Amino acid sequence: MKERIGTLGDTPLAYRALAGKGPGVVFLGGFHSDMTGSKAAYLAEWCATRGRAFLRFDYSGHGTSGGRFEDGTIGKWTADAAAVLEELTQGPQILIGSSMGGWIALLLALRHPDRVAGLIGIAAAPDFTEELMWSEFPATVRDQIEREGAWMRPSEYGDAYPITRALIEDGRNHLVLGGPIALHHPVRLLHGQDDPDVPWQHSLRLAERIAGRDVEVTLIKSGDHRLSTPEDLALLGRTLGALLGEDGA
C-alpha cells in the first residue's frame, strides 16, 4: 500500500497518510517529537498490513512542518490536529496519542465526538504544562519564564528546548483533570511504571475522570516513557486490534 506524503495549510503541516478501510487510525505525537518515531512507524506498518487508513503528521514547529517550536502552544497544536483530522480523514477515527498527544487526543474527542471511534493513550499527559512542568519547576525557573518569556530545558533525548510563558499560560485554558471529562468513547491507556517523565498514576487519575464506562488502564511494570520496545509495540498492536475487533498480533 503506497503512502501519500504531503503538506497541509499555510504553515505548512507535514503528513504521511495511508488510504484504507475505516475506522482509520490517527497518531498524535508527543511534545518536541515528530512522526518518524518507532511507534508511528510500527502503526503505519500495522495498518498497511491490514488495509486500514492511517495518518501521522508533525505539529507546527515539529519535525518537517513549518513554524517555530517556541511559537507553539497546546491550543495551536490542537488546532493543527483538528485541521488534519478534518481535511485528511473521513469518518470516525481511532486517535492514538503519545504523551502530549494523549492530551490533544482528549481535546479532539471532546470537541469533535462524531469524528472519534476510540482513543488510546500512551503515557498520556493531559495538563502536563501545569502539573508536570510549572508546579515542579523551582522558583528560579518560574521567575525566568515570567521575566524573560522562556527557559531552555535540558533534555536527555537531544538538545535543550524552550519552555515559554505562552505555553504555560495557554495550557491553563485547556486543563481537563480538574473535573469530570465528558468522554464516552472506548478509551485504553497504556503506561510504563518506570516512566520518569509522566507518573503512571497520571493515567489512573485520567481514567477516574472520564465519564464513560469503557475505560481500561494497562500498566507495564518495566515500561519507560517511550514504550517503544518490541514488547511494548506488540501490546499497542493488540490493544488497537481489540478496539477494532480484529487480530492485533
N, C-alpha and C positions, 0 to 999 in steps of 0.2 A: 504494500500500500504506500503510495507516494505522499510524502509530507509537503504541505504547502508552507512556504516561508515568505513572510512579508512584513509590512508595517501598516499601522493604522493611525489616522489622525494627523494633526499638525505638529505634534511633539517631536517625532513620531514614536509609537509604541511598537516594539519588535515582537513578533509572534511566530509560532510554528503550529500548524494545525493539520490534523488528520481527518478526512471525511470518513463517515461510517454511520452505523446504526445508533439510535438513541436508547435510553438516555445517554448523552455524551458525558465526558469527564473533563473537568477544567482544573488545572493545577495552579495554585496560588502560592508563590514562593515567599520566602522569609525576608526579613529586614536585611538589607545590604547583600542580598544574594541574587542569583539570576536563574534563567530557565535551562541552563546546561548541566545542572547538578544531577547526582545519581538517582534521586527519587523521581525527578521529571523524566529522565531518560528511561528508567525502568517502566514508568507508567505509559510512556509512548510505545514502548515495545509490547507491553501487556495489552494495550488497546489495539495496536496494529494486528497482533496475532488473532484477536477475536473480532476484528472488523468493526470496532467501536470508535465513534468520534472522540477525538482528544484534542485539547487546546492547552498550550502553555505560552506564557508571554513574560516580558520584562516590564515592571512598573517604570514610570518615568524616572530618570536618574539611576536606573539599574541596568546592568548588562549592556546590551547594544541599543537600548532605547535612547531617545533624545532626552534633553533636560539635564538638570544638575541634581545630584543626590541631595545636596544641602537645601534645595528648594522644596523638597518633598515633605508631605505630612500624611497622617492617616487618612484624612479627608480626601486629599489629592489622589493618593494611591487607590483608595476605594473607588473614586470616580474613574480612574484608569481601568480597574477591574470591571466596573459596570459597563464601560464603553465596549470592551472586548466581548463581554457576555452578550450584550445587545447586538453588536454588529457581526460577530463571528460564530455565533452558535444559534441553534434552533431548538426550541422545545426545552423541557426540563433537563437540568444537568446535575451530575454529582460533583459537588465542589470539594476539592481536597486541598486543605490549607496547611502549610507548614509554618509553625511559629507565628510570626506576624500574619502570615497568610490565613491562619486559623481565625484571627480576629476579623480580617477583611471578609472571609467567607461568611462569618456570622452576620456582619453588617449587610452583605449582599442578600443573604437569605431572609433577613428581616424586611428589607426594602423591596425585594422582588421575589416574593414567595412562590409565585406561579412559575418562575424560571428555575426552581430548585427541586430536585428529586431526593436529595440526601446530602449529608455533609460528613466528611472525615477530617478530623483534626490530628495533626502530627505535632506533638509538643505544642499544642495551640496556646497562643499567648495573648488573649484579649486583655486590654487595659495595661499592657506592659510598659507603656511610656510613663504611666503614673505609679504603678505598683512595683515594677521591677527596675525602673530607672530612677525617676525623681525621688521616690521615697527611700531608695537605697543609696543615693549619691551623698557623699559628705558635704557639709556646708560650703566648703571651699569650691567644690564643683558647681553647686547650685548658684553660688554667688557669681561665678564666672559666666555661667549661661545667662543669668539675668542681666549682668553688666555688659558682656561682650556679644551676647546673642548666640554663642556656640561654644562647645568644648570638644576637643579631639579625644575620642575614646579609643584607647588601645584595644587591639583585637588579636586573639590567638589564631585567628583564621587568615590574617593578612594585615594590610596597612591599617593604621588608625583612621577613623572616620568621624565626621562631625555629628554631634547631638545638638540640635538647635533649639532655641527658645520657642520658635514656631512649632516644631514637632511636639514639644511638651504641651504647649498651650492648646494647640488644635486637638491633641489626643484627648483632652478633657471634654471635648464636645462629642466624643464617640464612646465613652465608657459604657460597659454593659453589665459588669458584675455587681453593681450596687443594688440590683433588684431582680425580679423575675424577667426572664428572657422569653418573649412570646414566640417561641420557635416550636413547630410541631412536625418537622420533618424527621426522618430517621437520622440519628447522629451517632457516629463512632469516634471515640477519642483514644488515640494511641500515645503513650507517654513512657519514656525511659526513667527508671528510678535513680539512675546515675546522671541525670541531666543537670549540668552545672549552671545553666542559663535560665531555665524556666522550671521551677519546682514541680514535681509530679502532682502535688496537692492542688496545683492550679487547675488541672483537668477535673479533679473531683469537685472543686468549687463550681466550675463551669457546668458540669453535669447536674449539680444540685439546682442551679439557677434556671436551667432550660425547662420550660413548661411542659413540653411533650414527654410522653412516657417511653418512647422508643429510643432510649439513650443507653449506650454501653461504653464503659471505660476499660481499656486493656493496659495494664502496667507491665513493662518489660524490665525485669529486675536488673539486668546488666546494661540496659539501654542508655545511650548518651543523648545529647540534644538532637543530633542529626538523624538518628535511626536509619542509617544507610548501609548496615552490614547486609550480606546476603540473606541472613535470617530475618532481619527487620523488613527488608523489601518483600520477602515471601509472605510475611504476616500482612503487610499492606495489600498485597495482591489478593490474599484470601479474604481480607476484610472487604475490599472493593467487590470481589466476586460475590460474596454473600449478600451485599446490598443490592446487587444487580440480578441475583437469583441464578448465578451460573458458577461453574468451577473456577476458582481463583488461583489454582496452583499453576 
